[in-house]
Amino acid sequence: MKVINPSMPEPYCYETDYRKIPKQYLKSNIPQGRKVIKWQPFASVPQQYEIINQHIKNQSKVDKPILDEMAKRDLNNILAQKLIYDPPATIKYWDNDYYKTIECEINKIDSERNKLEIIKDEEVIKININCLIEIN
C-alpha cells in the first residue's frame, strides 16, 4: 500500500478521505479563499424568462364569479344599507382576471350604467356592479 500522508500516525497515513482523519492531524493553515460567493443568474435567453413570467402570472388569474340570486340579493341589501346608513365599506370585486379589495366610501349607484360609484382618497372610482363579490 502507498503511504499518502507520511507525517500522520499509522492508521491515518493511508487514508485518502480527509473527513475520516481527526482534526488534530490536519493542517490548520489551509487558505480560506473567498468564503461564500454569491452567483447571479445569467439571462442568456431573455424571451424564455418573459414567457415563464407570463405563465406564472396566468396561473394566478381567476374566472369571473357567477353569483346566484340569493347572493345577489344579499349584496343588494348590504349595498343599500351601506349607502343609506354607513358609507365606509370594504369591497371585494373582480377586475380583469384578478380579485381586488378596496376600502372606500360608497357615493352612489348608477343603475343606468350598472356601476357603483365609490370615493377612495378623494378620487371617484366606478366599479361594475356585476363584478362585486363581497361588501363589508
C-alpha angles and dihedrals in degrees: 000000000000119000108233101174107033095175094060130084120270103272093049103040091084096043117114098182110079091200090069093053117087115251095243091065095050123089111261097200096074110144113250098213119198096331109215115010116203112214124203118205117249113229100218094162108034093179089062091056091048091052092048092049090050090052090051091051091048091054092061094053119107133199121250108273119242112219122203122229094265093054091047090051092050091049090049092051093048090046092052091047092049092046094053106031112014116023099179108091145159110230126194113197142162117249125173098334096318136090114238131189124204133180108215149131118266111234107176146322118248101204092176093063094027092238134136113219114212135174120226118174094340090309123117114226126184120210126189108248091219089062096056115116106169139002124196 
